[in-house]
Amino acid sequence: MWIWDSRTHQFIVAKALEKCYKPFANMLKIHQELFILGIQAPDRIFKDYTNHYYNCTPNKYGYHFGKVIQKIDEEIQLLKNMIANPNVIYHHGRIAPFLVGILNTPLKSFIFELGVISHYIADLYQPFHTDGSDRFPDEETVHKIMEADTRKHLANFNLDLGRRCRIDESVEYFTEQIYYINNYYDILIENYYLRKGKVKPNRWENSFEIINECLGLAAQNIANVYLSFERSNAIFKTQINHAKVINKVDNSLNKKLKYDFKKYKSGTVSLGIRNE
């Protein structure tokens, strides 16, 4: 399956975070590398491509392939569990063994998961993730070129996000959303497709406004979903404090020196340069 590039995903999420509560966005910066890893994980680590799309057009047996709508709902429930039990480490169901040791605090796992869910939401707003070869047999030609065009023109997009709203019934809401995006499927095929393996030279000019709207809706709804979780900085207050202290200590250490760690009965701790 052709996928939004990580740069596209990060661009969309960055726009979404501009609408979010500032302390929430600052919380993500504490483990920014894990947030970005979460954005990349569905493609690079989980490789669960069935969860990246939903075919609005059923096959000849009446079946709709793809589970992105259900996947978003599952991710929302996982985040809710994390908020309800902030001292418990929850891991994604498809977590790689090497990540278990990295996501070793509830805060780290939570930040990672916020990146993960943003990926699935963004994928739902890719028009060619709303149908497949049952709708248009040579879709691959258009699909991969449109995503390459999008990456090439990221600086040209103007995503105008509106006021956020809470999404209470995620399955119903995102089902309506994906069928709306699906309305652009045939239009983009017409704008792009010339013949097998070839696309039209004026494809981008004719499609920019549609793709701009799709990216904007993706960012808007990532921000909408984050709205339900952005007061989590208060729930994870102690862990955030610990993470900041650890980061500050790590940045203060001279990598060429050795140190001794000491903990006193009062709970006070100290670091001192080891004399050798």
C-alpha positions as CSV (number, residue, x, y, z in Angstrom):
1,M,0.0,0.0,0.0
2,W,1.2,3.5,-0.8
3,I,1.3,5.7,2.3
4,W,1.5,9.3,3.4
5,D,5.2,10.0,4.0
6,S,6.3,10.7,7.6
7,R,7.0,14.3,6.6
8,T,3.4,14.7,5.5
9,H,2.2,13.2,8.8
10,Q,4.4,15.4,10.8
11,F,3.3,18.5,8.9
12,I,-0.4,17.6,9.6
13,V,0.2,17.0,13.3
14,A,2.2,20.2,13.6
15,K,-0.7,22.2,12.3
16,A,-3.1,20.3,14.7
17,L,-0.9,21.1,17.7
18,E,-1.2,24.8,16.9
19,K,-4.8,24.6,18.0
20,C,-4.1,22.7,21.2
21,Y,-3.7,23.7,24.8
22,K,-0.1,24.9,25.1
23,P,0.9,22.9,28.1
24,F,-0.3,19.8,26.3
25,A,1.9,20.6,23.3
26,N,4.8,21.3,25.6
27,M,4.3,17.9,27.3
28,L,4.8,16.2,24.0
29,K,8.1,18.0,23.6
30,I,9.5,16.3,26.7
31,H,9.7,13.0,24.7
32,Q,9.4,14.5,21.2
33,E,11.4,11.7,19.7
34,L,8.9,9.1,21.0
35,F,6.0,11.2,19.7
36,I,7.6,11.2,16.2
37,L,8.3,7.5,16.5
38,G,4.6,7.0,17.3
39,I,3.7,8.9,14.1
40,Q,5.9,6.6,12.1
41,A,5.1,3.4,13.9
42,P,2.0,2.2,12.0
43,D,3.9,2.1,8.8
44,R,7.5,1.4,9.9
45,I,7.0,-0.9,13.0
46,F,3.4,-2.2,13.1
47,K,3.0,-2.7,9.3
48,D,-0.7,-3.3,9.9
49,Y,-1.8,-1.9,6.6
50,T,-5.4,-3.2,6.9
51,N,-5.9,-0.5,9.6
52,H,-4.9,2.4,7.3
53,Y,-7.9,2.4,5.0
54,Y,-11.6,1.6,4.5
55,N,-13.1,0.9,1.1
56,C,-16.4,2.7,0.8
57,T,-17.2,0.6,-2.3
58,P,-17.9,-3.0,-1.3
59,N,-16.5,-5.9,-3.3
60,K,-18.7,-8.2,-5.3
61,Y,-19.7,-10.0,-2.1
62,G,-20.8,-6.8,-0.4
63,Y,-17.8,-6.7,2.0
64,H,-16.0,-3.4,2.8
65,F,-12.2,-4.0,3.2
66,G,-10.2,-1.9,5.7
67,K,-10.6,-1.1,9.4
68,V,-9.2,2.4,9.9
69,I,-12.5,3.6,11.5
70,Q,-12.5,0.8,14.1
71,K,-8.7,1.3,14.6
72,I,-9.2,5.0,15.5
73,D,-11.9,4.0,18.0
74,E,-9.6,1.4,19.5
75,E,-6.8,3.9,19.8
76,I,-9.1,6.4,21.6
77,Q,-10.1,3.7,24.1
78,L,-6.5,2.9,24.7
79,L,-5.7,6.5,25.4
80,K,-8.7,6.7,27.8
81,N,-7.4,3.7,29.7
82,M,-4.0,5.5,30.0
83,I,-5.6,8.6,31.4
84,A,-7.8,6.5,33.8
85,N,-4.7,4.6,35.1
86,P,-1.8,7.0,34.9
87,N,0.5,4.8,36.9
88,V,0.1,1.8,34.7
89,I,2.2,1.3,31.5
90,Y,-0.1,0.4,28.6
91,H,1.5,-0.7,25.4
92,H,0.0,-0.8,21.9
93,G,-1.2,-4.3,20.9
94,R,1.4,-4.6,18.1
95,I,4.3,-3.1,20.0
96,A,7.7,-4.4,19.0
97,P,9.7,-6.1,21.8
98,F,12.5,-3.6,21.6
99,L,10.1,-0.7,22.3
100,V,8.9,-2.2,25.6
101,G,12.2,-1.2,27.2
102,I,12.1,2.2,25.7
103,L,8.5,3.0,26.6
104,N,9.2,2.3,30.2
105,T,7.0,4.9,31.9
106,P,3.3,5.6,31.5
107,L,4.1,9.1,30.2
108,K,6.4,7.8,27.5
109,S,3.9,5.3,26.3
110,F,1.1,7.9,26.4
111,I,3.1,10.4,24.3
112,F,4.0,7.6,21.8
113,E,0.4,6.6,21.5
114,L,-0.7,10.2,20.8
115,G,1.6,10.0,17.8
116,V,0.2,6.7,16.7
117,I,-3.4,7.8,16.7
118,S,-2.5,10.9,14.7
119,H,-1.3,8.6,11.9
120,Y,-4.5,6.7,11.6
121,I,-6.6,9.8,11.6
122,A,-4.5,11.4,8.9
123,D,-4.7,8.3,6.8
124,L,-8.5,8.3,6.9
125,Y,-8.4,11.7,5.1
126,Q,-6.3,10.4,2.2
127,P,-8.9,10.0,-0.6
128,F,-7.2,6.9,-2.0
129,H,-7.5,5.3,1.4
130,T,-11.3,5.4,1.0
131,D,-11.5,3.0,-1.9
132,G,-9.2,0.7,-3.9
133,S,-8.9,-1.4,-7.0
134,D,-12.5,-2.5,-6.8
135,R,-13.4,1.1,-7.6
136,F,-10.6,1.8,-10.1
137,P,-8.3,-1.0,-11.2
138,D,-5.2,1.2,-11.9
139,E,-5.5,3.3,-8.8
140,E,-1.9,2.6,-7.8
141,T,-0.6,4.9,-10.6
142,V,-2.5,7.8,-9.2
143,H,-2.1,6.9,-5.6
144,K,1.7,7.0,-5.4
145,I,2.0,10.1,-7.6
146,M,-0.5,12.1,-5.6
147,E,1.3,11.3,-2.4
148,A,4.7,12.3,-3.9
149,D,3.1,15.5,-5.2
150,T,1.8,16.3,-1.7
151,R,5.2,15.8,-0.1
152,K,6.8,18.1,-2.8
153,H,4.3,20.9,-2.1
154,L,4.0,20.8,1.7
155,A,5.2,24.4,2.0
156,N,2.3,25.6,-0.3
157,F,-0.5,24.3,1.8
158,N,-2.6,26.7,4.0
159,L,-4.5,24.7,6.5
160,D,-7.1,26.9,8.1
161,L,-8.4,25.1,11.2
162,G,-11.6,26.1,13.0
163,R,-12.8,25.9,16.5
164,R,-12.4,22.4,17.9
165,C,-15.1,20.1,19.1
166,R,-15.2,16.9,21.2
167,I,-15.9,13.7,19.3
168,D,-18.1,11.5,21.4
169,E,-19.2,8.8,19.0
170,S,-16.0,8.2,17.1
171,V,-17.2,5.3,14.9
172,E,-20.2,7.2,13.7
173,Y,-18.3,10.5,13.3
174,F,-15.4,9.0,11.3
175,T,-17.7,6.9,9.2
176,E,-19.4,10.1,8.0
177,Q,-16.0,11.7,7.5
178,I,-14.6,9.0,5.3
179,Y,-17.7,8.9,3.1
180,Y,-17.3,12.7,2.7
181,I,-13.7,12.3,1.6
182,N,-14.6,9.5,-0.7
183,N,-16.6,12.0,-2.8
184,Y,-13.2,13.2,-4.1
185,Y,-12.0,9.8,-5.2
186,D,-13.4,9.9,-8.8
187,I,-12.5,13.6,-9.2
188,L,-8.9,13.0,-8.3
189,I,-8.8,10.0,-10.6
190,E,-10.1,12.2,-13.4
191,N,-7.6,15.0,-12.6
192,Y,-4.6,12.6,-12.4
193,Y,-5.1,9.6,-14.6
194,L,-3.9,9.7,-18.3
195,R,-3.4,6.0,-19.0
196,K,-1.8,3.0,-17.3
197,G,1.4,4.2,-15.6
198,K,1.0,7.8,-16.8
199,V,-0.5,10.9,-15.1
200,K,-1.7,14.3,-16.5
201,P,0.8,17.2,-16.5
202,N,-1.7,19.6,-15.0
203,R,-2.9,17.2,-12.3
204,W,-1.6,19.2,-9.4
205,E,-3.1,22.5,-10.4
206,N,-6.5,20.9,-10.7
207,S,-6.2,19.0,-7.5
208,F,-4.5,21.3,-5.0
209,E,-7.7,22.7,-3.4
210,I,-9.1,19.3,-2.8
211,I,-5.9,18.0,-1.2
212,N,-5.5,21.1,0.8
213,E,-9.0,20.6,2.2
214,C,-8.2,16.9,3.0
215,L,-5.1,17.8,4.9
216,G,-6.9,20.5,6.7
217,L,-9.7,18.1,7.8
218,A,-7.0,15.7,9.0
219,A,-5.3,18.3,11.1
220,Q,-8.7,19.6,12.4
221,N,-9.7,16.1,13.6
222,I,-6.4,15.2,15.1
223,A,-6.9,18.4,17.1
224,N,-10.5,17.5,17.9
225,V,-9.4,14.1,19.2
226,Y,-6.5,15.6,21.2
227,L,-9.1,17.9,22.9
228,S,-10.3,15.0,25.0
229,F,-6.8,14.3,26.3
230,E,-5.0,17.6,26.5
231,R,-5.6,18.2,30.2
232,S,-3.5,15.1,30.8
233,N,-0.6,17.3,31.6
234,A,-2.2,17.7,35.1
235,I,-2.8,13.9,35.4
236,F,0.9,13.2,34.6
237,K,2.2,16.2,36.5
238,T,4.6,14.2,38.7
239,Q,5.9,12.1,35.8
240,I,6.4,15.2,33.7
241,N,8.4,16.8,36.5
242,H,10.5,13.6,36.8
243,A,11.1,13.5,33.1
244,K,12.2,17.2,33.0
245,V,14.6,16.6,35.9
246,I,16.1,13.6,34.2
247,N,16.5,15.4,30.9
248,K,18.1,18.4,32.7
249,V,20.5,16.1,34.5
250,D,21.4,14.3,31.3
251,N,22.1,17.5,29.5
252,S,24.3,18.8,32.3
253,L,26.6,15.8,32.5
254,N,30.0,16.0,31.0
255,K,30.3,12.8,28.9
256,K,34.1,12.7,29.6
257,L,33.7,12.5,33.3
258,K,32.5,9.8,35.8
259,Y,29.9,10.6,38.5
260,D,28.7,9.2,41.8
261,F,25.1,9.1,42.7
262,K,24.0,9.3,46.4
263,K,20.6,9.2,48.0
264,Y,20.0,10.4,51.5
265,K,17.5,9.2,54.1
266,S,15.6,12.4,53.7
267,G,15.0,11.6,50.0
268,T,17.5,14.1,48.7
269,V,19.8,12.9,46.0
270,S,23.1,14.3,44.8
271,L,25.5,13.8,41.9
272,G,29.2,14.4,42.3
273,I,32.2,14.1,40.1
274,R,34.1,11.0,41.0
275,N,37.7,11.7,42.1
276,E,40.0,9.1,40.7
